Amino acid sequence: MDWTLFGAMVTGFFAIINPISTAPIFANVTAGSSPGVRAQVARRAVAIAFCIIALFTVSGNLIFSLFGITLTAFRIVGGVLVMMVGFEMVHGQPSRVHAPTDEDQEDCRESQLTVAVSPLATPLVAGPGTISTAMGFAGDGNLLRVGMTLVAAAIICAVTLASFLFSARLMGFLGQNGLNVVSRLMGLIIAVIGMQMLMMGVYAAIAGYSSYAK
């Protein structure tokens, strides 16, 4: 086993997922939920995110080929969605992209768990960047590399789960004013990440079109 490569995988996943910056976002989208619901959302989000990462690690190229999807298109759409979330957070509004409506909140507790799928599991944890990173680490599908990739992803998902579970204490320490500042700052960062995803997708699309035209 190449421990240097494994260390690079762990570092790479930590950088792209960034568990520390996701804690305030988790606290923001689960504001008003009970501690039990927040814990359920955290566990469900991380479990779904890991399943998505594992799925694309093992068979990402096959899935894209099967549905005729390109990573370029995935980055463009994912970037737009992430920017929408970021812009609404900057303006101090709960994101309509992922937040349950008032009617949903009244229907049942299950509606409060929908944020575990979007935006927490995807695109914030298992977004285009994470998926492309996992597929890159897995390489040509060598079993050892795939296994190393899955273990590295599991480690960072565990760190992310811890950041979600302790986010309430962190937010309690910051207070409401501090939470508002952090929320807007995280919104700005998320918007920038979304723009980067979009730019990478557009650049790849233009480069691909230019090559095809020639």
ZISULQUI-V404132 format. One record per backbone hydrogen bond with DSSP energy under -0.5 kcal/mol. NH is the residue of the N-H (numbers start at 1). CO is the residue of the C=O. E is the energy in kcal/mol with one decimal. If there is no record, write none. Layout:
nh=NH co=CO e=E
nh=NH co=CO e=E
This chain:
nh=3 co=1 e=-1.0
nh=6 co=2 e=-2.2
nh=7 co=3 e=-2.5
nh=8 co=4 e=-1.9
nh=9 co=5 e=-2.1
nh=10 co=6 e=-2.4
nh=11 co=7 e=-2.6
nh=12 co=8 e=-2.6
nh=13 co=9 e=-2.6
nh=14 co=10 e=-2.4
nh=15 co=11 e=-2.3
nh=16 co=12 e=-2.2
nh=17 co=13 e=-2.7
nh=18 co=14 e=-2.4
nh=21 co=18 e=-0.5
nh=22 co=18 e=-1.1
nh=23 co=19 e=-0.8
nh=23 co=20 e=-0.8
nh=24 co=20 e=-0.5
nh=25 co=21 e=-0.7
nh=26 co=22 e=-2.7
nh=27 co=23 e=-2.4
nh=28 co=24 e=-2.1
nh=29 co=25 e=-2.5
nh=30 co=26 e=-1.5
nh=31 co=28 e=-1.0
nh=33 co=30 e=-2.1
nh=38 co=34 e=-2.6
nh=39 co=35 e=-2.2
nh=40 co=36 e=-2.0
nh=41 co=37 e=-2.8
nh=42 co=38 e=-2.6
nh=43 co=39 e=-2.5
nh=44 co=40 e=-2.7
nh=45 co=41 e=-2.8
nh=46 co=42 e=-2.3
nh=47 co=43 e=-2.4
nh=48 co=44 e=-2.7
nh=49 co=45 e=-2.6
nh=50 co=46 e=-2.6
nh=51 co=47 e=-2.2
nh=52 co=48 e=-2.3
nh=53 co=49 e=-2.6
nh=54 co=50 e=-3.1
nh=55 co=51 e=-2.5
nh=56 co=52 e=-2.3
nh=57 co=53 e=-2.2
nh=58 co=54 e=-2.3
nh=59 co=55 e=-2.7
nh=60 co=56 e=-1.8
nh=63 co=59 e=-2.3
nh=64 co=60 e=-2.5
nh=65 co=61 e=-2.2
nh=66 co=62 e=-2.5
nh=67 co=63 e=-2.0
nh=68 co=64 e=-0.7
nh=69 co=64 e=-2.4
nh=74 co=70 e=-1.9
nh=75 co=71 e=-2.4
nh=76 co=72 e=-2.0
nh=77 co=73 e=-2.4
nh=78 co=74 e=-2.5
nh=79 co=75 e=-2.6
nh=80 co=76 e=-1.9
nh=81 co=77 e=-2.2
nh=82 co=78 e=-2.5
nh=83 co=79 e=-2.3
nh=84 co=80 e=-2.0
nh=85 co=81 e=-1.9
nh=86 co=82 e=-2.5
nh=87 co=83 e=-3.0
nh=88 co=84 e=-1.9
nh=89 co=85 e=-2.0
nh=90 co=86 e=-2.3
nh=91 co=87 e=-1.5
nh=92 co=89 e=-1.6
nh=93 co=88 e=-3.0
nh=98 co=95 e=-0.8
nh=99 co=95 e=-2.8
nh=105 co=101 e=-2.4
nh=106 co=102 e=-1.6
nh=107 co=103 e=-1.4
nh=108 co=104 e=-1.4
nh=111 co=108 e=-1.1
nh=112 co=109 e=-1.4
nh=113 co=109 e=-0.6
nh=113 co=110 e=-1.1
nh=114 co=111 e=-1.1
nh=115 co=112 e=-0.6
nh=116 co=113 e=-1.7
nh=117 co=114 e=-1.2
nh=118 co=114 e=-1.6
nh=120 co=115 e=-1.7
nh=121 co=116 e=-1.8
nh=122 co=117 e=-2.1
nh=124 co=119 e=-2.3
nh=125 co=120 e=-1.4
nh=126 co=121 e=-3.3
nh=127 co=125 e=-0.7
nh=131 co=127 e=-2.7
nh=132 co=128 e=-2.7
nh=133 co=129 e=-2.2
nh=134 co=130 e=-2.6
nh=135 co=131 e=-2.6
nh=136 co=132 e=-2.1
nh=137 co=133 e=-2.5
nh=138 co=134 e=-2.4
nh=139 co=135 e=-1.0
nh=141 co=138 e=-1.6
nh=142 co=138 e=-0.6
nh=146 co=142 e=-2.8
nh=147 co=143 e=-2.5
nh=148 co=144 e=-2.6
nh=149 co=145 e=-2.4
nh=150 co=146 e=-2.3
nh=151 co=147 e=-2.3
nh=152 co=148 e=-2.5
nh=153 co=149 e=-2.4
nh=154 co=150 e=-2.2
nh=155 co=151 e=-2.1
nh=156 co=152 e=-1.9
nh=157 co=153 e=-2.3
nh=158 co=154 e=-2.0
nh=159 co=155 e=-1.9
nh=160 co=156 e=-2.4
nh=161 co=157 e=-2.4
nh=162 co=158 e=-2.0
nh=163 co=159 e=-2.1
nh=164 co=160 e=-2.1
nh=165 co=161 e=-2.7
nh=166 co=162 e=-1.9
nh=167 co=164 e=-1.2
nh=170 co=166 e=-1.7
nh=171 co=167 e=-2.8
nh=172 co=168 e=-2.5
nh=173 co=169 e=-2.1
nh=174 co=170 e=-1.8
nh=175 co=171 e=-2.2
nh=178 co=174 e=-0.8
nh=179 co=175 e=-2.6
nh=180 co=176 e=-2.4
nh=181 co=177 e=-2.2
nh=182 co=178 e=-2.8
nh=183 co=179 e=-3.0
nh=184 co=180 e=-2.2
nh=185 co=181 e=-2.5
nh=186 co=182 e=-3.3
nh=187 co=183 e=-2.2
nh=188 co=184 e=-2.1
nh=189 co=185 e=-2.3
nh=190 co=186 e=-3.1
nh=191 co=187 e=-2.5
nh=192 co=188 e=-2.2
nh=193 co=189 e=-2.6
nh=194 co=190 e=-2.6
nh=195 co=191 e=-2.3
nh=196 co=192 e=-2.5
nh=197 co=193 e=-2.4
nh=198 co=194 e=-2.6
nh=199 co=195 e=-3.0
nh=200 co=196 e=-2.6
nh=201 co=197 e=-2.3
nh=202 co=198 e=-2.9
nh=203 co=199 e=-3.0
nh=204 co=200 e=-2.3
nh=205 co=201 e=-2.3
nh=206 co=202 e=-2.7
nh=207 co=203 e=-2.7
nh=208 co=204 e=-2.5
nh=209 co=205 e=-2.4
nh=210 co=206 e=-2.7
nh=211 co=207 e=-2.2
nh=212 co=208 e=-2.1
nh=213 co=209 e=-2.6
nh=214 co=210 e=-1.5
